[in-house]
Amino acid sequence: MEITELLKPNLMIMDLQVTDKCGVLDEMINRLFESDIINDQDVYRQDILKREQEATTGIGNGIAIPHARNATVQQPAVLFARSRAGVDYDALDGQAAHLFFMIAVPDHANDMHLQALAALSALLLDPELIKQLKDAATPVAVQQLFVAAQQKKAAQQAPQVTATSSRPFLIAVTACPTGIAHTYMAESALHSAADQLGIGLKVETNGSEGVKHALTTTDIQRAAGVIVAADKKVALDRFNGKPLLQVPVVDGIKRPEELLQQTLAGDVPTFHADGESASTTKKSAAPDGIWHHVYQDLMSGISNMLPFVVGGGILMAISFLLEQSLGKTSTAFAFLNSLGTNAFSFLIPILAGFIAYSIADRPALMPGFVGGYMATLASASVVKANGSAGFIGGIIAGFLAGYIMLGLKHVFRKMPKSLNGLKPMIIFPVLGLLIVGTIMYFLIDPIFSIVNLTLVHFLTTMGTANAVLLGAILGGMQAVDLGGPVNKAAYTTAIGVLSATGNGSMMASVMIGGMVPPLAIAIATTIWHHKFTADEQKAGISNYVLGISFITEGAIPFAIADPVRVIGSCLVGSILGGGLAQLWHVSVPAPHGGLWVVLLMHNPLFFVLALIIGSLVAGTIYGLWKQPQQ
């Protein structure tokens, strides 16, 4: 499939009239829907916005490439749009974006589609093409420019390995979560910079169609250093003993010259691999870097745990509903309740196991799982505490297993190569489990069993004032970053309390706090509709459904366009709603579902009332504060 087949003239928007990022995305998505490229605007928009949350697709030089790959796409396409005035798109270089390419890829696209999209991404690094696209008069002219650019690139393209005996040689790996655009743009940017600096370079891409230009053993041996510009996990063991620089994929696009020069100068960590996992030994570790890795490891555990939370929690909630009508002896209740309970029993082991896996790869997985499982059991150690270490103990078990495994790899790094097979098969599993199990049994479990018992006592005896304050804080945290780290921290806290104590009061505050932002947006766009564009009004209507379903992310497009007003107003409403939930003793037995599980709640009418009050207050503040559209 050629690029011209994807860049269809009938899809192109030659003169965008919108003036903000949200409007650009909505207009392009609407054109895809009208042209039968996608069959569900809302689902496709969610994936587009999710990608923007990971990292802006405004790559600089006046270009933005929003993209998504999901089941709503009926056929692959690239929609070209142009804004002569320019749009503030949060681009990497801080400049306005004029040229937009929305890439739509079916969920099961074949390699030909993805290769064509990769070629398109690479072409957009040509400044002459960019200049010509800004001046193109018609859609056909745009398409012809890409045909010519493709032919030029094919004729002039240098070999993948640009190395001579007189030039230094480096290697690189590029990868992004979707594997469509950034992967190949980073590859092209690194090649262009290498040519300008007189450096030989080979780049391996880990895209959606698999690994391309795979680095060979000879390549790795010859290289003076390695650059890994990736936002997902790539194979690193092969780079053992090499100077290696790891950066996000956008850095490969934004500052390729700096990365090449830094690696060539040797101002990068030396990489040490051991068996099936790897780690870098850094010359220095800034505090921000340490906490960034801790956060990534924690999020790895939480993201793998959430399916168990949602699936098990909602099935348990449904079973409680059936209990009211059919009784505890009914087969339906027993089945759904046991199924949900079984799923919930995996929460802490999964959390701990994947935290450990994120830190030290597969050898840490087993001791992490076991340590997490031990955190769920009643302590039977010498302290004889009644209770379990719970969520906090599970998190500690995950980090404990991960870092203990890193320590074991370091201790046994100099074993004879002939005995290397013993490490993953015997040494790591036996010693890892023994050390983690010992620390959990004699130290973590007893201490945090007491902590959890204290927490249970606090929750059951705390006064109304303390409960309202705690509920207000948790509710407000949901609105701070609309699905980001602060939001997830509050949600995880509520899940921990619910699973450890069965107390769903904190979950009520968190759920209301997360439902307020999209509902506030919906209310504001309905009452003060004259202040919003037609596309914003449509998005506002969809936020009613997202809000009642506890999908906070529905407010993100509005927060991107107007962060101070949206976040500020939603904070007030979420704090108010979260506090009222505690004042009225609302409790939610399910960790998800929103209003769809309202009949299962304790004091459901007060849940709805707190939600309405919080949403109306936030919506009113935003509606009055919002500036009329220009």
C-alpha atoms as one frame of an Amber mdcrd trajectory, in Angstrom:
protein
   0.000   0.000   0.000   1.439   3.374  -1.060   1.254   6.614   0.923  -1.000
   8.134  -1.732  -3.611   5.486  -0.930  -3.649   6.585   2.706  -3.476  10.351
   2.098  -6.890  10.656   0.489  -7.747  14.061  -1.001 -11.401  13.809   0.080
 -10.306  13.665   3.727  -8.103  16.758   3.657  -9.000  19.985   5.466  -7.057
  22.759   3.767  -8.056  25.610   6.063  -8.920  24.776   9.678 -11.053  27.441
  11.326 -10.675  26.274  14.931  -8.108  27.969  17.140  -7.390  25.421  19.879
  -6.001  21.898  20.172  -9.285  20.319  21.262 -11.100  21.890  18.320  -8.484
  20.630  15.846  -8.780  17.062  17.102 -12.580  17.159  17.099 -12.808  18.565
  13.563 -10.428  15.937  12.211 -12.186  13.106  14.050 -15.536  14.344  12.734
 -14.198  14.284   9.159 -12.992  10.696   9.640 -16.426   9.726  10.931 -18.289
  11.461   8.103 -16.036   9.692   5.586 -16.712   6.262   7.143 -13.071   5.794
   8.174 -14.172   5.298  11.798 -17.545   4.139  13.111 -17.416   5.535  16.656
 -16.156   9.059  17.288 -16.164   8.818  21.077 -14.110   5.618  21.286 -11.599
   6.860  18.731 -11.354  10.239  20.506 -10.610   8.485  23.804  -7.600   6.723
  22.271  -6.409   9.910  20.583  -6.554  11.790  23.900  -4.950   8.897  25.760
  -1.997   9.118  23.360  -1.776  12.881  23.954  -1.600  12.232  27.713   1.400
   9.950  27.265   3.284  12.626  25.303   2.256  15.386  22.981   2.145  14.479
  19.297   3.100  18.044  18.442   6.607  17.115  17.292   7.744  20.670  16.518
   8.543  22.539  13.304   4.839  23.322  12.992   3.757  19.666  12.767   1.440
  17.502  14.865   0.706  13.806  14.254  -2.177  12.619  16.475  -2.722   8.907
  15.960  -4.649   5.931  17.266  -5.020   2.275  16.467  -8.307   0.655  17.535
 -11.294  -1.382  16.445 -13.385   1.647  15.406 -11.145   2.219  12.363 -12.666
   0.574   9.301  -9.757   1.231   6.936  -6.307   2.791   7.346  -6.093   6.472
   6.478  -4.105   9.638   7.038  -6.085  12.859   7.318  -4.136  15.987   6.390
  -5.284  19.331   7.824  -3.741  22.789   7.743  -4.153  25.885   9.871  -2.754
  29.035   8.273  -2.988  30.996  11.535  -1.444  28.215  13.631  -2.709  26.485
  16.771  -1.146  26.170  20.225  -0.736  22.384  20.342   1.671  21.972  23.304
   4.376  21.142  20.767   7.821  20.001  21.864   9.410  23.247  20.640   6.648
  25.456  22.071   5.756  26.784  18.603   2.329  26.872  16.986   1.357  23.915
  14.787   0.224  24.505  11.197   0.253  21.025   9.634  -1.706  18.133  11.139
  -1.686  14.459  10.174  -4.229  12.267  11.968  -3.274   8.630  11.477  -6.085
   6.083  11.822  -5.041   2.424  11.884  -7.342  -0.617  12.260  -6.811  -2.804
  15.292  -5.503  -5.652  13.134  -3.636  -3.675  10.477  -1.157  -5.643   8.418
   2.498  -4.828   7.949   1.983  -3.037   4.638  -0.222  -0.390   6.264   2.219
   0.203   9.085   5.239   0.372   6.803   3.511   3.036   4.712   2.695   5.025
   7.862   6.293   4.733   9.024   7.485   6.086   5.686   5.092   9.024   6.012
   6.440   9.870   9.470   9.996   9.861   8.163   9.159  12.141   5.226   7.833
  14.830   7.544  11.358  15.578   8.759  12.198  17.173   5.402  12.035  21.001
   5.848  11.534  21.558   2.110   8.456  19.327   2.085   7.047  21.161   5.115
   7.472  24.514   3.350   5.756  23.206   0.228   2.856  21.754   2.216   2.205
  25.135   3.846   1.857  26.675   0.372  -0.052  23.865  -1.368  -3.271  25.107
  -2.986  -5.323  21.907  -3.313  -5.614  18.420  -1.799  -4.314  16.926  -5.042
  -1.228  19.130  -4.790  -0.615  17.847  -1.258  -0.819  14.279  -2.446   1.563
  14.964  -5.354   4.082  16.534  -2.976   4.186  13.323  -0.972   4.568  11.215
  -4.097   7.544  13.320  -5.152   9.042  13.276  -1.662   8.749   9.492  -1.508
  10.449   9.090  -4.854  13.232  11.453  -3.809  13.803   9.573  -0.570  13.881
   6.210  -2.335  16.475   7.503  -4.815  18.708   9.184  -2.251  18.290   6.935
   0.755  21.646   5.918   2.213  22.308   2.409   3.472  20.936   1.731   6.929
  24.418   1.443   8.400  26.201   4.725   7.743  29.681   3.831   8.921  33.182
   4.020   7.501  36.537   3.109   8.935  37.314   6.782   9.495  34.104   7.595
  11.370  32.960   6.638  14.879  30.064   4.197  14.978  27.018   4.153  17.289
  23.863   2.060  17.452  20.348   2.967  18.599  16.943   1.466  19.311  13.685
   3.428  18.957  10.235   2.417  20.181   6.961   4.059  21.217   3.795   2.534
  22.761   1.799   2.492  19.501   4.778   1.804  17.261   3.418   3.928  14.451
   4.833   7.432  14.261   7.325   8.398  16.980   9.344   5.203  16.522  10.201
   6.049  12.931  10.486   9.780  13.393  13.120   9.232  16.081  14.911   6.848
  13.720  14.991   9.421  10.909  15.975  12.282  13.239  18.914  10.276  14.602
  20.065   9.339  11.095  19.895  12.949   9.897  21.823  14.202  12.918  24.417
  11.439  12.532  25.029  12.421   8.904  25.516  16.060   9.891  27.909  15.147
  12.709  29.886  12.655  10.642  28.919   9.702  12.858  28.160   6.217  11.567
  24.830   4.934  12.903  22.516   1.956  12.728  19.010   2.231  14.210  16.794
  -0.698  15.155  13.062   0.111  15.249  10.630  -1.730  17.531   7.353  -0.780
  15.855   3.917  -2.333  15.569   5.055  -4.490  12.669   7.903  -5.904  14.726
  11.645  -5.333  14.897  13.223  -3.804  11.788  16.942  -3.345  11.053  17.762
  -5.675  13.958  21.153  -5.052  15.522  23.567  -7.930  15.030  26.260  -9.139
  17.392  28.833  -7.556  15.073  27.019  -4.206  15.175  26.975  -4.238  18.975
  30.643  -5.209  19.266  31.733  -2.433  16.875  29.619   0.302  18.458  31.210
   2.867  20.740  27.878   3.314  22.528  24.139   2.672  22.473  21.142   5.027
  22.478  17.766   3.597  23.505  15.023   6.123  22.743  11.955   4.180  23.857
   8.750   4.481  25.837   8.241   0.737  26.154  10.352  -2.214  27.127  12.969
  -3.377  24.605  15.588  -6.137  24.773  18.642  -4.764  26.600  20.639  -7.825
  27.744  22.591  -7.862  24.471  24.187  -4.492  25.358  25.999  -5.832  28.409
  29.121  -3.808  29.152  28.361  -1.074  26.605  27.905   2.646  27.358  24.139
   3.027  27.093  21.905   6.107  27.193  18.176   5.550  27.852  15.762   8.396
  27.048  12.086   8.819  26.061  11.381   8.430  22.353  10.505  12.138  22.018
  14.086  12.980  22.963  15.219  11.071  19.895  13.078  13.425  17.819  13.681
  16.629  19.726  17.428  16.494  20.507  19.147  13.811  18.422  22.438  15.750
  18.078  22.765  16.059  21.859  22.112  12.336  22.381  24.698  11.337  19.778
  27.351  13.675  21.125  26.743  12.653  24.740  26.965   8.948  23.892  30.057
   9.380  21.752  31.762  11.343  24.532  31.150   8.447  26.930  29.125  10.601
  29.338  26.531   7.851  29.817  26.049   4.913  32.238  27.667   1.551  31.595
  25.071  -1.145  31.151  25.263  -4.452  33.038  23.072  -7.393  32.066  22.722
 -10.585  34.036  20.864 -13.586  32.705  17.330 -12.660  31.816  17.308  -9.157
  33.176  19.346  -6.027  33.066  20.182  -2.835  34.835  22.271   0.267  34.313
  24.986   1.427  36.655  24.702   5.201  36.727  27.540   7.561  37.442  25.129
   9.713  39.362  21.459   9.486  40.158  19.427  12.611  40.563  16.596  12.403
  43.087  14.047  13.182  40.371  15.318  10.232  38.344  15.012   7.859  41.308
  11.459   8.894  42.108  10.533   8.691  38.436  11.618   5.045  38.371   9.818
   4.309  41.640   6.641   5.815  40.197   6.993   3.809  36.974   7.464   0.574
  38.924   4.442   1.298  41.109   2.289   2.155  38.093   3.353  -1.099  36.429
   1.935  -3.002  39.399  -1.252  -0.936  39.533  -1.960  -1.162  35.791  -1.683
  -4.961  35.879  -3.858  -5.098  39.000  -6.723  -2.901  37.752  -8.462  -5.556
  35.578  -8.813  -7.718  38.698 -10.151  -4.715  40.621 -12.776  -3.758  38.053
 -13.848  -7.260  37.006 -13.902  -8.768  40.476 -15.320  -5.700  42.194 -18.271
  -5.231  39.860 -19.166  -8.945  39.890 -19.093  -8.877  43.688 -21.328  -5.807
  43.659 -23.815  -7.524  41.334 -23.841 -10.517  43.659 -24.842  -8.241  46.556
 -27.738  -6.962  44.443 -28.886 -10.522  43.753 -28.566 -11.339  47.422 -31.239
  -8.768  48.209 -33.763 -10.436  45.911 -32.711 -14.099  45.836 -31.014 -14.573
  49.202 -27.612 -15.887  50.204 -28.534 -19.466  49.336 -29.127 -18.740  45.638
 -26.732 -20.251  43.103 -26.428 -16.952  41.208 -25.300 -15.095  44.322 -22.861
 -17.813  45.368 -21.340 -18.050  41.889 -20.871 -14.313  41.245 -19.730 -13.587
  44.777 -17.135 -16.364  44.756 -15.946 -15.326  41.284 -15.486 -11.721  42.369
 -13.870 -12.785  45.641 -11.442 -15.033  43.772 -10.451 -12.148  41.497  -9.990
  -9.847  44.499  -7.736 -12.394  46.182  -5.181 -11.806  43.416  -4.988  -8.025
  43.857  -2.024  -7.761  46.203   0.023 -10.650  44.717  -0.422  -9.184  41.206
   0.481  -5.714  42.454   3.636  -6.941  44.207   4.664  -9.327  41.444   4.558
  -6.742  38.671   6.283  -4.063  40.753   9.110  -6.567  41.216   9.011  -7.509
  37.516   9.287  -3.853  36.508  12.413  -3.472  38.660  14.331  -6.670  37.891
  12.413  -8.520  35.180  11.343 -12.155  35.253  13.610 -13.512  38.049  11.897
 -11.118  40.496   8.359 -12.111  39.480   8.027 -15.254  41.615   9.382 -13.820
  44.908   7.265 -10.727  44.260   4.092 -12.802  43.871   4.835 -14.865  46.970
   5.712 -11.785  49.023   2.457 -10.176  47.910   0.516 -13.313  48.797   2.133
 -13.359  52.251   0.943  -9.786  52.730  -2.663 -11.007  52.378  -2.372 -13.645
  55.087  -2.947 -13.193  58.811   0.428 -12.830  60.500   1.595 -16.010  62.220
   5.054 -14.851  63.241   6.497 -14.406  66.671   4.633 -11.135  67.075   1.313
 -12.966  66.780  -0.467  -9.970  65.296  -4.006 -10.594  64.139  -4.494  -9.232
  60.638  -2.483  -8.949  57.434   0.042  -6.515  56.009  -2.430  -5.706  53.228
  -1.870  -3.241  50.414   1.020  -1.402  52.031   2.741  -4.694  52.779   2.155
  -5.830  49.204   3.736  -2.687  47.773   6.730  -3.141  50.066   6.974  -6.805
  49.050   7.119  -5.819  45.380   9.917  -3.307  45.842  11.684  -5.658  48.238
  11.649  -8.537  45.731  12.772  -6.292  42.884  15.735  -4.734  44.638  16.801
  -7.947  46.357  16.925  -9.578  42.921  19.041  -6.714  41.588  21.365  -7.283
  44.554  21.620 -11.005  43.871  22.469 -10.349  40.247  25.232  -8.039  41.349
  26.603 -10.536  43.871  26.689 -13.403  41.335  27.743 -11.318  38.338  31.252
 -12.830  38.229  30.234 -16.486  38.305  31.920 -18.621  35.628  29.974 -18.561
  32.387  29.712 -22.342  32.515  27.544 -21.974  35.649  25.347 -19.138  34.370
  22.480 -21.561  33.792  22.244 -22.138  37.540  21.333 -18.527  38.255  17.832
 -18.334  36.699  17.020 -21.987  37.432  18.228 -22.398  41.056  20.140 -19.522
  42.642  17.770 -16.627  41.947  14.466 -18.420  42.705  15.720 -20.145  45.881
  17.667 -17.253  47.404  15.185 -14.637  46.211  12.233 -16.465  47.769  14.160
 -17.266  50.966  15.259 -13.664  51.564  11.935 -12.041  50.618   9.952 -14.626
  52.577  12.116 -14.220  55.677  11.810 -10.428  55.707   8.069 -10.564  55.057
   7.412 -13.239  57.716   9.488 -11.821  60.547   9.383  -8.074  59.851   6.938
  -6.654  57.288   3.906  -8.834  58.033   3.947  -8.317  61.827   4.605  -4.574
  61.661   2.059  -3.769  58.984  -0.516  -6.137  60.412  -0.527  -3.828  63.427
  -0.623  -0.778  61.123  -3.663  -2.167  59.320  -5.418  -3.037  62.567  -4.808
   0.551  63.657  -6.245   1.762  60.340  -9.346  -0.366  60.800  -9.778   1.001
  64.294  -9.326   4.560  63.028 -11.899   4.126  60.258 -14.452   2.589  62.579
 -14.047   5.120  65.380 -13.042   8.372  63.691 -15.311  11.315  64.262 -17.440
  12.919  61.588 -15.125  15.927  61.201 -12.100  13.722  60.447 -14.115  11.579
  58.039 -15.384  14.632  56.141 -11.881  16.075  55.869 -10.437  12.788  54.600
 -13.290  12.375  52.115 -12.814  15.929  50.833  -9.081  15.339  50.299  -9.600
  12.064  48.428 -12.386  13.569  46.313 -10.264  16.588  45.426  -7.310  14.375
  44.437  -9.489  12.841  41.727  -9.854  16.236  40.033  -6.243  17.394  40.329
  -4.960  15.622  37.209  -8.043  13.784  35.851  -6.656  10.251  35.726  -2.984
  11.043  36.361  -0.709  10.032  39.255  -2.548  12.023  41.965  -5.901  10.662
  40.800  -4.526   7.094  40.785  -2.998   7.544  44.244  -6.401   8.400  45.734
  -8.077   5.559  43.849  -5.455   3.044  44.991  -5.821   4.215  48.587  -9.579
   3.657  48.480  -9.123   0.197  46.934  -6.642  -0.686  49.652  -9.073   0.337
  52.398 -11.943  -1.520  50.707 -10.005  -4.747  50.214  -8.340  -4.676  53.648
 -11.303  -3.652  55.793 -14.447  -4.003  53.660 -15.119  -0.318  54.377 -16.395
   1.345  51.183 -16.773   4.858  52.584 -13.486   6.103  51.131 -14.433   4.588
  47.782 -17.632   6.645  47.851 -15.656   9.894  48.159 -13.211   8.847  45.449
 -15.972   7.776  43.085 -17.916  11.023  43.508 -14.700  13.032  43.148 -13.964
  11.280  39.854 -17.498  11.622  38.504 -17.814  15.366  39.164 -15.394  16.695
  36.468 -17.083  15.185  33.371 -20.554  15.940  34.760 -19.510  19.534  35.512
 -18.333  19.905  31.912 -21.622  18.475  30.658 -23.651  20.878  32.807 -21.594
  23.918  31.774 -21.826  23.125  28.053 -25.585  22.642  28.368 -26.491  25.782
  30.335 -23.835  28.151  28.926 -23.799  26.582  25.452 -23.190  29.942  23.751
 -19.692  30.002  25.280 -18.695  26.748  23.578 -18.120  25.660  19.997 -20.430
  23.151  18.320 -17.831  20.408  18.760 -17.403  21.254  22.439 -21.164  21.085
  22.944 -21.220  17.609  21.383 -18.335  16.507  23.600 -20.190  17.987  26.567
 -23.190  15.759  25.923 -20.995  12.646  25.866 -19.627  13.686  29.259 -23.016
  12.936  30.849 -22.484   9.261  30.016 -18.795   9.320  30.953 -19.568  11.072
  34.234 -22.233   8.679  35.466 -19.898   5.808  34.488 -17.014   7.140  36.662
 -14.757   7.891  33.674 -12.985  11.053  34.782 -10.957  11.311  31.580 -13.954
  12.776  29.728 -12.940  16.185  31.085  -9.401  16.011  29.705 -10.051  17.679
  26.302 -11.536  20.696  28.067  -8.728  20.763  30.635  -6.144  20.771  27.836
  -7.783  23.807  26.242  -8.511  25.692  29.479  -6.607  24.076  32.388  -6.948
  26.753  35.090 -10.719  27.184  34.823 -11.522  23.484  34.318  -9.238  22.096
  37.044 -10.045  24.946  39.444 -13.807  24.575  39.184 -13.718  20.765  39.255
 -11.512  20.794  42.358 -14.165  22.758  44.261 -16.941  20.391  43.215 -14.975
  17.196  43.860 -13.837  18.358  47.310 -17.413  19.265  48.195 -18.864  15.993
  46.883 -16.204  13.855  48.581 -16.771  15.566  51.922 -20.568  15.284  51.717
 -20.292  11.551  51.042 -18.585  11.150  54.419 -20.946  13.534  56.184 -23.897
  11.416  55.040 -22.157   8.054  55.689 -22.271   6.808  52.108 -20.487   3.542
  51.352 -19.759   1.901  47.977 -19.016  -1.857  47.849 -17.666  -1.801  44.257
 -14.458  -0.099  43.046 -16.000   0.972  39.756 -19.304   1.426  37.955 -20.514
   4.880  38.985 -24.285   5.224  39.012 -24.654   1.793  37.437 -23.990   0.260
  40.869 -25.941   2.826  42.891 -28.497   0.285  44.105 -25.709  -1.632  45.814
 -24.568   1.326  47.916 -25.269   2.169  51.508 -27.346   5.387  51.524 -27.595
   5.540  47.704 -29.874   8.606  47.696 -27.270  10.586  49.592 -24.613   9.387
  47.134 -26.679  10.810  44.270 -27.361  14.022  46.210 -23.658  14.575  47.001
 -22.811  13.913  43.339 -25.459  16.356  42.087 -24.383  19.103  44.482 -20.690
  18.705  43.643 -21.368  18.602  39.893 -23.727  21.605  39.929 -21.287  23.711
  41.931 -18.351  22.805  39.677 -20.404  23.216  36.507 -21.725  26.612  37.607
 -18.272  27.910  38.517 -16.854  26.744  35.188 -19.795  28.049  33.171 -19.612
  31.520  34.721 -15.805  31.611  34.637 -15.508  30.384  31.044 -14.715  33.059
  28.475 -17.123  33.293  25.502 -15.801  31.766  22.292 -14.095  34.257  20.008
